[in-house]
Amino acid sequence: GSGGGGDRSSALAGPPVLENSVQKIDVNPPKGTRDFPPEEMRLRNWLFHNFREVSRLTGFEEVDYPVLESEALFIRKAGEEIRDQLYCFEDRGNRRVALRPELTPSLARLVIQKGKSLSLPLKWFAIGQCWRYERMTRGRRREHYQWNMDIIGVPEVTAEAELISSIVTFFKKIGISASDVGFKVNSRKVLQEILRSYSISENLFAKVCVIIDKIEKIPIDEIKKELKSVGMPQEAVNELLEVLSVKSLSELEEILGGAGEAIAELKQLFSLAEKFGYSEWIQFDASVVRGLAYYTGIVFEGFDRAGKLRAICGGGRYDRLLSTFGGDDLPACGFGFGDAVIIELLKEKGILPELVPQIENIVCALDHDLQGAAATVATMLREKGQSVDLVLESKPLKWVFKRAARINAQRLILVGNTEWKKGMVSVKILSSGEQSEIKLDELE
Ligand SMILES: OCc1cccc(Br)n1
């Protein structure tokens, strides 16, 4: 029969089949999500280890938040793509919840929750899985892991300068140079000054930024239409689009005049870049605004100079985010760095790291009645901090050698009768083939 242990005639049948066994389930992960079998998990751990090492070097502390948040944290009315794709639902308590599409709102929530007990500046980093529900028309991913670093409590652009320095350190650490990747840097205060000069109200600011962010994704006429539809007068649209094509800070200064904060901050950032030693990594680009509604000042994005990939990372200042959640505002800036584009870049450059399983010992008994002895040897080595793959099933030696090679074991330890009687085991260094007999208590 199909299950239920029913008509098994022989007593030697296997364990009873579960009642009502189901049809074969789909063994693939849900659409847009990934499994991480060992080889992929080694690459992910390598990437995250480098994220953590750079964060440590810069004096950042690791934090994390629930992947599930109140939907309210992400409801912004600026027309962002991230909003359209919110992975949200009503839970069994009728609460509106969402899988986080980004980490910054959770950071803001925690900072408000902790309030005055926090000593500023805060330098926090996190590596968290973020989600979006995108119609699979484009077959794109629905989850990725993002490394975030944020500085809370520093009003000057020294914070942005240090964040960019951290990302440069990361790129160099994994073999990416300034000829592979650069950062486009701008300030949203340029746009703010233009809107003010036309006395356009501040609440258009976020919407206009989100529209401008699409400037390379949709036709310019569509951009103009959307800008007018949110209430920008024609002449403001014209000046804004003209400013976005400005190619240098000095050219921008001619248009805006030297008085505004935008120019001053950008100049300070570029001079700090000089001192940090990453000038050749960054360039001013008036067309970069990033797509998140809450940025208020400097914004930046890492791009591949070959122009084949989407933005590698991005970030900026968000001085007004906390007050949108009812908290007291604090100066804040940070970035997000996804785990997908960077791997595509390393593949493009042919510098993906070769990662193999690391195990020091494979231990096995030469005959079945030494199984216990093999377990004793394995335990002793593990207590000394040595990794051991213990083979307790009776296997032919050929099989053991094959497994040793596949798991990249450094040593093969054989427990055999003659040696064991002398309190010894046979040790074979697999790289050199050198074999010796070692007393148990001298094994390390
Ligand atoms: O960067 C946008 C984004 C957010 C959540 C999940 C994925 Br995949 N991508």
The ligand as an SDF file (V2000), in Angstrom:
LIG
                    3D

  9  9  0  0  0  0  0  0  0  0999 V2000
   17.9320   45.9760   -1.8130 O   0  0  0  0  0  0  0  0  0  0  0  0
   16.5580   45.7870   -1.9220 C   0  0  0  0  0  0  0  0  0  0  0  0
   16.1950   44.5030   -1.2970 C   0  0  0  0  0  0  0  0  0  0  0  0
   15.5080   44.4780   -0.0710 C   0  0  0  0  0  0  0  0  0  0  0  0
   15.1600   43.2480    0.4690 C   0  0  0  0  0  0  0  0  0  0  0  0
   15.5130   42.1010   -0.1910 C   0  0  0  0  0  0  0  0  0  0  0  0
   16.2040   42.2080   -1.3860 C   0  0  0  0  0  0  0  0  0  0  0  0
   16.6840   40.6730   -2.3340 Br  0  0  0  0  0  0  0  0  0  0  0  0
   16.5390   43.3850   -1.9350 N   0  0  0  0  0  0  0  0  0  0  0  0
  1  2  1  0
  2  3  1  0
  3  4  1  0
  3  9  2  0
  4  5  2  0
  5  6  1  0
  6  7  2  0
  7  8  1  0
  7  9  1  0
M  END
$$$$
